[in-house]
Amino acid sequence: MKMVMTLLSLGVMIMSIHVAIAANHTVGGSSGWDQLTDLTTWASSLRFEEGDFLVFQYSPNHDVTEVSEADFGPCTDTNPLRPRQTGSATVIPLTSAGSRYFICTSHCLAGMKVQIDTIAASAPPPSTTASPPPAPASSPPPRTATPSPPPKNSPSPKTSPAPPSKKAANNGPTSPPSTAPPPSGSLRPPPPSSAPRFGVKGAVIGFAMMMMLLNL
């Protein structure tokens, strides 16, 4: 007996841990599993993932039966996929992705049925920590041209004055250069002309005589 209680306790602990990780969906919300609940609107407003649980809460005159898609439309319960569940509460784990169909065999035609579309469990989002950008390579500072010193003005070479020409000790005073006589047969300049020259007085006298002749 103690062994059975220990195993049950372990099972409850394992389920509690799993439930803490997964989501529990109470079918129909606060209205529960009932023919008066809009089960289609309720199911379309939720997201069902692998590992979640469906919790059916209902009164003793209802049941939970899983059927195929073909039997879901006409509410056929002759070939259920799982045995019919009765009582006041039923927990069904969603172990795989896909669509599952549940009906109440007594009130399916009254709308007491629901389709659950389960999706694969979402993977954890990748880390968004951005790696720091690489440091830009620092270029060496531009070299500044060192100004070259101005050229030094080299002193002009000193020119030493030419030494005075030494006169010959024995030479006497220098004689002026002799002029060579003109060669024979060269023309001599003509002597001045002996023709009389008319000065200013002659011009005045001539002009007066010309005027006298014109007046005659």
Summary of the structure (lengths in Angstrom):
residues: 216
radius of gyration: 71.1
end to end distance: 194.9
largest distance: 194.9
contacts: 358
relative contact order: 0.11
helix: 23%
strand: 15%
